[in-house]
Structure formats: structure tokens, C-alpha cells
Amino acid sequence: MFKMHCMIIACLLAVAAQRVSSSELVPFTKVAFATARRAVCLDGSPGGYHHSAGSGDGARNWLVYLMGGGWCADIATCQSYFNETRGSSRFSRFENFTGILSPDKHINPDFYNWNRIYVVYCDQSSFLGDSEVNGPEHKVQFRGSKIFDAVVEDLLVKGMVVGKNVILSGRSAGALATILHCDGFRARLPIACRVKCLSDAGFFIRAENVPYADYREQFFASTITLHKISRFLPATCTKRMDPNLVKNRLVPDSSPDWERWEMCSNNLSFCTSSDKQLITDFGDAFFKGVRRILKNPSGGMFIDACYIHSVAYDERYWSPNSTVKLGNLVSFFLYLQNNVNS
């Protein structure tokens, strides 16, 4: 009986070890000379990142992942983030690397041994802007562009300058930053380096009269104005369109609609007929928007129709068993692997 207990304990320990290996606690690193470089969060604390060094055949490959976390459009909201990671690095100790940043070869076979970097998002304007505002109690700093620049410079010094393959990615607000910073990021790396950008839930269409819309019409325009980030937006875009690029969003924020939508997003059998029609209509509007911007015959996009907001940092979706497929045969991570050298 004692041996049986020992065997059971050994099995449990083995399972526990496997689970621990699927993620990794990575310490926070402040950017060098953050204050002097103005690379600071909303509250003035140093910007920074979490870096897990590459090894083996991944030692010269780099994956820079930008954290998401929304935006703040008024001083009071921005100041409220002083007491959390979205506005201060004082709460950044360790980050649990999972999904696309996982060190587990079985979950993340393409990037598990790359240099993996998780950039802390604490400026609330998609790593854009370089200004400050005197609030009623404290000064609020909008230094997103400086944080991004400082992180890239730090990583270049740490070896990214001689990188073989480099991917800039991120989710939500970080995914939007990935789109906006992609060309400039590529320009800072040697021409011999292969550079790709992967935006995970960062393309927002202008959708009018969408049910459950909860953002004010001027929310994003207010964010752009407050953070003074118009000059950081692509001129090819701002010459043709107003900064108010996004008007509404698809999903509800309040219960019980949000709870019902969560059930629908996880299992279509729980969706009502109006839910399904909403998904179809929004998808049609999305693809119309994509077709307008995708005019370069040499360009391309991989777009998956998930009903959740970002997938790459979630092991339920980022794995060899992911339901995200290309041609119903090749999963998203394999698509990246096969095209990273093209």
C-alpha cells in the first residue's frame, strides 16, 4: 500500500511538473535610465518589460509581445490607473508567460526557446504619445512612444540587433500598437533580419448602429486629443480620415447580456438567432473594411473568426490543438512558422 501511495504521489508530482513547465514566471526589468529618457508610466514610474532569454536554435530569434489594457480618455480615469499595472510599474513583479510566450515545446513549439519579451503597457494610448498634463492632484505623463523606443533600444543592446528572426506582436491595445509601430520597428533592425508583425485583436472597424455599443462616439478621439498622439499616427491615414477611427464595439459590457454572450462565444449552441445574425453582420462589415485597405497584391492577411478578444496569449487557443485553422488543415502557429522565413 505504501508503494502504491508513493507511485500515486510520484504521478501527481509528474503531472504538476508538466503543468508548471507550460508557463514561466519572468521578473520585471526596468528600462535603463527610464526617467532621463522619459520612458515612464502614467504615474512617472519606470517603463519596462519581462524578458526570458532564448536558447539553442532560438537564441537569435526574438518575439516582442505588447501587453493590452484599453485606453484612458480623461484625466480622472488616467489617474485612477496609478494604483494598477495599467498606469504604474510599481505592481510589475513577475509575469506568467503562457500561450505564445510559453516555454513549453508541446504548447508553443514555434517560439518556446526564442527570446520572449512581454512589454508592460502603462501609458494607456497604445505605446504612443510624449506629453504630460497637470491633474488636480498629480501630474499625468503620457510617454508611450518613449517607453516603446526605450524597450526596443534595450533589446537591441541585448542582442536583437543581430537577430535572425524577429516578431513584433501584441493583444488588443498592444495589437493596435503593433500595427502602428510595425514599419518603424522594422526600420530599426538590420535589413538581413527577417521581421514580421502579428496583431492579435488590434484591428478595429468603424461600425455604426451595432447593438450593445457602449463607447461614446468621441471616446477614441478624446484619447487621441488628451494624449496628443495625432502626430504619431500614420500620415497616410490621418490625411484621409479623422482620428475617430472606432465608434462602437460588438459585445455587451453589462450583466446579464455579457454572461449570455460569454456562453455564446464558447459554444454556438448557446447563441440566440439575434446573436448569430449580429456575428454575421459584423463579420461582413469587418471584411469590407479589410478589402478596402488590402490593395497591395504582394501583401496578405491571416484572419481567424474567433468570438473572443485575442487568442495568442491563451493556451486554450494557442497550441497544436488550437481550433484556429488555415484551410481547415494548418493551424495559425504553423502558418507563422512556415512563413517566418519568407
Secondary structure, 3 states (H helix, E strand, C coil): CHHHHHHHHHHHHHHHHHHHHCCEEEEEEECCCCCCCCCECCCCCECEEEEECCCHHHCCEEEEEECCCCCCCCHHHHHHHHHCCCCCHHHCCEEEECHHHCCCCCCCCCCCCCEEEEECCCCCCCCCCCEEEECCCCEEEECHHHHHHHHHHHHHHCCHHHCCEEEEEEECHHHHHHHHHHHHHHHCCCCCCEEEEEEECCCCCCCCCCCCCCCCCCHHHHHHHHHCCHHHCCHHHHCCCCCCCCCCCCCCCCCCHHHHHHHHHHCHHHCCHHHHHHHHHHHHHHHHHHHHHCCCCCCCCCCCCCCCCCCCCCCCCCCCCCCCEECCCEEHHHHHHHHCCC
